[in-house]
Amino acid sequence: MRFPSAFRLSLISVALALAGCASQTAAPAASTAAAPAPVTTAAPSAAPAAAKPRVVVLATGGTIAGAGASAVNSATYTAAKVPVDKLLAGLPELGNLATVTGEQVFQIASESFTNKELVTLAKRVNELAKRADVDGIVITHGTDTLEETGFFLNLVVRTNKPIVMVGSMRPGTAISADGALNLLGAVATAAAKDSVGKGVLVSMNDDIHTARDVAKLTNIKTNAFASQWGPLGMVVEGKTYWFRAPVKRHTSASEFNIEQINELPAVDIVYGYGNVPPTAIEALGKAGVKAIVHAGTGNGSVADRIVPKLNELRGKGTIIVRSSRIPAGFVLRNAEQPDDKYDWVVAHDLNPQKARLLTAVALTQTQDTKQLQRIFWEY
């Protein structure tokens, strides 16, 4: 029987296909193993997303947690009203920078801070810094004593992890409030790897300062904080930019440790001015203070009628530190006053309020004036 040619071609195709299948089934295992691996065309699986830095916000109160009666109240308001959970909830953009958690340590205006609050806060910061699940710490704080708290932490918390102080000059209820952007910048700074090892920082008005140098130099305006040696860098749209690094001893390089400090000795400041009487010095001497920081005029000058009063207290064991009320420059040793002769200490470039803190911290270890002077040079 003759089949049409088209049908014969179909039969041949089927036969060849069956023969190919049989040939593959009969092939030895060795041949299969020797065959090259098939080339995959599937898209590679995505790499796991990098974990976000973990930042803890410790809230202490201040203007950044304040509220005014109306939106035009930028200078008249009540500080320390908004709790940390509401502060963070009002800024969801923080989640783009880090995994952020909050903790309310205090809820006070910063002018009411005492040595007790300083020690309590430092111990909590120290505990958090030791945790593996914490990469950075932000502290919201009133601006009046923010520089003091930051400097104290810079002296006594031994860690390389970023610790960033932040506040605001206007409450969150005011038009053009600065707190939200300041907080965003502080979290960005605490989360940045480049912040590691730079000590305690202050992030305000887009600038990043070292807590050692920064001071509040004006009120009401948002550019209130500045350092006479300039900022370390800036934070812009959640990214840090650095231009210099601190050279003074701090945090992990410090000889002081908050774990060994439970209270601070009494150190007070006496302000120098024209016609100043010895009344304050005499009162502090009777109160038994351990040291007096004299905030003198110019290069730490001391009025002639005050010098004998200070030397009288020095003879009884009170430490005398000569500083200046001038916001820039530094006090030269043995200039204006014979510090070697009087056995006084000079504060170098630290303002009186920071000189008070360094003196108090140093006195927890030594009362030797030569060692105290070394400490002022190094810190």
JOVEN-V771275 format. One record per pair of residues at least 4 apart in sequence whose C-alpha atoms are under 7 Angstrom apart, sorted by the first residue. I is the first residue (numbers start at 1). J is the second residue. D is the distance in Angstrom with one decimal. If there is no record, write none. Layout:
BEGIN
I/J/D, I/J/D
END
This chain:
BEGIN
3/7/6.5, 3/8/6.4, 4/8/6.4, 5/9/6.4, 6/10/6.5, 7/11/6.5, 8/12/6.4, 9/13/6.3, 10/14/6.4, 11/15/6.2, 12/16/6.2, 13/17/6.3, 14/18/6.3, 15/19/6.1, 16/20/6.2, 17/21/6.4, 18/22/6.3, 19/23/6.1, 20/24/6.3, 21/25/6.3, 22/26/6.2, 23/27/6.2, 27/31/6.6, 28/32/6.9, 29/33/6.3, 30/34/6.2, 31/35/6.3, 52/98/5.1, 52/99/6.0, 53/98/4.9, 53/99/6.2, 53/135/5.9, 53/191/5.6, 54/98/5.7, 54/99/4.8, 54/100/6.1, 54/133/6.7, 54/134/5.3, 54/135/5.2, 54/136/6.6, 55/98/6.4, 55/99/6.1, 55/100/5.0, 55/101/6.6, 55/134/6.1, 55/135/5.9, 55/136/4.8, 55/137/5.5, 55/190/6.9, 55/191/6.6, 56/100/5.8, 56/101/5.0, 56/102/5.7, 56/134/7.0, 56/136/6.6, 56/137/5.0, 56/138/6.2, 57/101/6.1, 57/102/4.6, 57/103/6.2, 57/137/6.0, 57/138/4.7, 57/139/5.7, 58/102/6.0, 58/103/5.0, 58/104/5.9, 58/105/6.2, 58/138/6.1, 58/139/4.7, 58/140/6.3, 59/84/5.9, 59/103/6.1, 59/104/4.8, 59/105/5.7, 59/106/6.6, 59/139/5.8, 59/140/4.9, 59/141/6.9, 60/104/6.4, 60/105/5.5, 60/106/4.2, 60/107/5.0, 60/108/6.3, 60/140/5.9, 60/141/5.5, 61/65/5.5, 61/79/6.9, 61/80/4.1, 61/106/6.3, 61/107/4.3, 61/108/4.9, 61/109/5.9, 61/140/6.8, 61/141/5.7, 61/142/6.3, 62/66/6.4, 62/79/5.1, 62/80/4.8, 62/108/6.2, 62/109/4.6, 62/110/5.9, 62/141/5.3, 62/142/3.6, 62/143/7.0, 63/79/4.8, 63/80/6.4, 63/142/5.6, 63/167/6.8, 63/168/5.8, 63/169/6.5, 63/170/6.4, 63/171/5.3, 64/142/7.0, 64/167/5.4, 64/168/4.9, 64/171/5.6, 64/172/6.6, 64/179/5.4, 65/79/6.2, 65/80/4.8, 65/81/5.5, 65/82/4.7, 65/83/6.9, 65/171/6.8, 66/77/6.7, 66/78/5.5, 66/79/4.0, 66/80/5.0, 66/81/5.1, 66/82/6.2, 66/171/4.9, 66/172/6.6, 67/77/5.6, 67/78/5.6, 67/79/6.5, 67/81/6.4, 67/171/5.4, 67/172/6.3, 67/173/5.5, 68/73/5.5, 68/76/6.5, 68/77/4.1, 68/78/6.2, 68/171/6.7, 68/173/5.9, 68/174/7.0, 69/73/6.6, 69/77/6.8, 70/173/6.9, 70/174/7.0, 71/173/5.5, 71/174/4.2, 71/175/5.3, 72/174/5.7, 72/175/6.1, 73/77/6.5, 73/174/5.8, 74/170/5.2, 74/171/6.5, 74/174/5.3, 75/170/6.6, 75/220/6.3, 79/109/5.9, 80/107/5.3, 80/108/5.4, 80/109/6.0, 82/86/6.6, 82/87/6.6, 83/87/6.3, 84/88/6.2, 84/102/6.1, 84/103/6.6, 84/104/6.1, 85/89/6.0, 85/102/6.5, 86/90/6.1, 91/180/6.9, 94/98/6.4, 94/184/6.2, 95/99/5.9, 95/100/6.7, 97/188/6.1, 98/191/6.5, 108/112/6.9, 109/142/5.9, 110/141/6.7, 110/142/4.7, 110/143/6.9, 110/144/5.9, 110/145/5.6, 111/144/5.9, 111/145/6.1, 113/117/5.9, 114/118/6.5, 115/119/6.3, 115/264/6.6, 116/120/6.2, 116/263/7.0, 117/121/6.0, 118/122/6.1, 118/149/6.5, 119/123/6.2, 119/262/6.6, 119/263/6.9, 120/124/6.4, 121/125/6.2, 122/126/6.0, 122/153/6.0, 122/157/6.7, 122/258/6.7, 123/127/6.2, 123/258/6.3, 124/128/6.3, 125/129/6.0, 126/130/6.5, 126/157/5.7, 127/131/7.0, 128/134/6.6, 129/134/6.6, 129/159/6.6, 129/161/6.6, 135/161/6.3, 135/191/6.9, 136/161/5.7, 136/162/5.0, 136/163/6.1, 136/190/4.9, 136/191/6.0, 137/162/6.3, 137/163/4.8, 137/164/6.2, 137/190/6.2, 138/163/5.9, 138/164/4.7, 138/165/5.9, 138/186/6.6, 138/187/6.5, 138/190/6.6, 139/164/6.2, 139/165/4.9, 139/166/6.1, 140/165/6.2, 140/166/5.0, 140/167/5.5, 141/146/6.0, 141/165/6.9, 141/166/6.1, 141/167/5.2, 142/146/6.0, 142/167/5.7, 143/167/5.8, 143/168/6.8, 145/149/6.5, 146/150/6.1, 147/151/6.1, 147/211/6.1, 147/214/6.3, 147/215/5.8, 148/152/6.2, 148/353/6.9, 148/354/6.0, 149/153/6.3, 150/154/6.1, 150/165/6.5, 150/200/6.3, 150/211/5.1, 151/155/6.4, 151/211/5.2, 151/212/5.2, 152/156/6.5, 152/357/6.5, 153/157/5.5, 153/200/6.9, 154/199/6.0, 154/200/5.2, 154/211/7.0, 154/250/5.4, 154/251/5.2, 155/250/5.5, 155/251/5.7, 155/254/6.2, 155/256/6.5, 156/251/6.2, 156/254/6.9, 156/256/5.2, 156/257/4.7, 156/258/5.0, 157/251/5.2, 157/257/6.1, 157/258/6.0, 158/251/4.5, 158/252/4.1, 158/254/6.9, 158/257/6.5, 159/251/5.7, 159/252/4.8, 160/196/5.6, 160/197/4.4, 160/199/6.9, 160/252/5.9, 161/196/5.3, 161/197/6.5, 162/190/5.2, 162/195/5.7, 162/196/5.4, 162/199/6.7, 162/200/6.6, 163/190/6.4, 163/199/7.0, 163/200/4.9, 163/201/6.2, 164/186/6.1, 164/190/6.1, 164/200/5.9, 164/201/4.7, 164/202/5.5, 164/203/6.6, 165/201/6.1, 165/202/4.6, 165/203/6.3, 166/182/6.7, 166/183/6.5, 166/186/6.3, 166/202/5.9, 166/203/5.6, 166/204/6.2, 167/179/6.5, 168/178/5.8, 168/179/4.7, 168/182/7.0, 169/178/6.8, 169/220/6.2, 169/221/6.8, 169/222/5.5, 170/174/6.4, 170/177/5.2, 170/178/6.1, 170/179/6.9, 171/177/6.1, 172/177/5.3, 172/179/6.3, 173/177/7.0, 178/182/6.2, 179/183/6.0, 180/184/6.2, 181/185/6.1, 182/186/6.1, 182/203/6.7, 182/204/5.5, 182/205/6.2, 183/187/6.2, 184/188/6.2, 184/238/7.0, 185/189/6.1, 185/203/6.5, 185/206/6.8, 185/235/5.9, 185/238/6.0, 186/190/6.1, 186/203/5.3, 187/191/6.0, 188/192/6.1, 188/238/5.2, 188/239/6.5, 189/195/6.4, 189/240/6.3, 190/195/6.7, 198/245/6.7, 198/246/6.6, 199/250/5.9, 199/251/5.7, 200/210/6.2, 200/211/5.6, 201/208/6.6, 201/209/5.6, 201/210/4.6, 201/211/5.1, 202/208/5.7, 202/209/5.0, 202/210/6.1, 202/211/5.7, 203/207/5.7, 203/208/4.6, 203/209/6.5, 204/208/6.7, 205/222/6.7, 205/223/6.0, 206/234/5.5, 206/235/5.2, 206/236/6.4, 207/231/6.4, 207/233/6.1, 207/234/4.5, 207/235/6.4, 208/231/5.7, 208/232/5.6, 208/233/5.1, 208/234/5.2, 208/235/6.9, 209/214/6.1, 209/231/4.6, 209/232/5.3, 210/214/6.3, 210/232/6.7, 210/246/6.9, 213/227/5.3, 214/225/6.4, 214/226/5.4, 214/227/4.4, 215/225/5.6, 215/226/5.8, 215/227/6.2, 216/224/5.4, 216/225/4.5, 216/226/6.7, 217/224/5.6, 217/225/5.9, 217/226/6.8, 218/224/4.8, 219/224/6.1, 227/231/6.2, 228/328/6.0, 232/242/6.0, 232/243/5.7, 232/244/5.0, 232/245/6.0, 233/241/5.4, 233/242/4.2, 233/243/5.3, 234/240/5.8, 234/241/5.2, 234/242/6.6, 235/239/5.3, 235/240/4.3, 235/241/6.1, 236/240/6.5, 248/378/5.8, 248/379/5.1, 249/253/5.7, 249/254/5.9, 249/378/6.0, 249/379/5.1, 250/254/5.0, 250/379/7.0, 257/261/6.8, 264/360/5.9, 264/361/6.7, 265/290/6.5, 265/360/5.6, 266/289/5.1, 266/290/5.6, 266/291/7.0, 267/289/5.9, 267/290/5.8, 267/291/4.8, 267/292/5.8, 267/356/6.1, 267/360/6.1, 268/291/6.7, 268/292/5.2, 268/293/6.1, 268/356/6.6, 269/292/5.7, 269/293/4.7, 269/294/5.8, 269/295/6.8, 269/352/7.0, 270/280/6.7, 270/281/6.9, 270/292/6.9, 270/293/6.2, 270/294/4.9, 270/295/6.0, 271/294/6.1, 271/295/4.8, 271/296/6.4, 272/276/6.4, 272/294/7.0, 272/295/5.7, 272/296/4.6, 272/297/6.0, 273/297/6.7, 278/282/6.2, 278/306/6.0, 279/283/6.2, 280/284/6.1, 281/285/6.1, 282/286/6.3, 283/287/6.2, 284/288/6.4, 284/289/6.0, 285/289/6.3, 285/313/6.6, 290/318/5.2, 290/319/6.4, 291/318/5.1, 291/319/4.3, 291/320/5.8, 292/319/6.3, 292/320/5.2, 292/321/6.2, 293/320/6.1, 293/321/4.6, 293/322/6.0, 293/323/6.6, 293/352/6.5, 293/356/6.3, 294/321/6.1, 294/322/5.1, 294/323/5.7, 295/300/6.6, 295/322/6.7, 295/323/4.9, 295/324/4.7, 295/325/5.0, 295/352/5.7, 296/300/4.2, 296/301/5.0, 296/302/5.8, 296/323/5.9, 296/324/4.6, 296/325/5.7, 297/301/5.1, 297/324/5.8, 297/325/5.9, 297/326/6.9, 298/324/6.3, 298/326/6.3, 299/324/6.1, 299/331/5.2, 299/332/7.0, 299/336/6.9, 300/322/5.9, 300/323/5.0, 300/324/4.3, 300/331/5.9, 301/336/5.8, 302/306/6.5, 302/307/6.4, 303/307/6.5, 306/310/6.4, 307/311/6.2, 308/312/6.0, 309/313/6.5, 310/314/6.2, 311/315/6.1, 311/342/6.8, 312/316/6.7, 313/317/6.6, 313/318/5.4, 314/318/4.7, 314/319/6.0, 314/320/6.5, 320/344/5.3, 320/345/6.2, 321/344/6.0, 321/345/4.7, 321/346/5.4, 321/347/6.3, 322/345/6.1, 322/346/4.7, 322/347/6.0, 323/331/6.4, 323/346/6.1, 323/347/5.1, 323/351/6.8, 323/352/5.9, 324/331/6.8, 324/351/6.6, 324/352/6.7, 325/351/6.9, 325/352/6.8, 327/351/6.8, 329/349/6.2, 330/348/5.0, 330/349/4.1, 331/346/6.5, 331/347/6.5, 331/348/4.9, 331/349/6.4, 332/348/6.7, 333/339/6.3, 333/346/6.0, 334/338/4.6, 334/339/5.0, 334/340/6.7, 338/342/6.3, 339/343/5.6, 339/344/4.9, 339/345/6.7, 340/344/6.6, 343/369/6.9, 345/369/6.6, 345/373/5.6, 346/373/6.9, 347/355/6.0, 347/376/6.1, 348/376/6.7, 348/377/6.9, 350/354/5.8, 350/355/5.7, 351/355/6.0, 352/356/6.1, 353/357/6.7, 354/358/6.3, 355/359/6.0, 356/360/6.2, 357/361/6.1, 358/362/5.9, 359/363/6.0, 360/364/6.8, 362/366/6.3, 362/372/6.8, 363/367/5.7, 368/372/6.2, 369/373/6.0, 370/374/6.3, 371/375/6.2, 372/376/6.4, 373/377/6.4, 374/378/6.2, 375/379/5.9
END
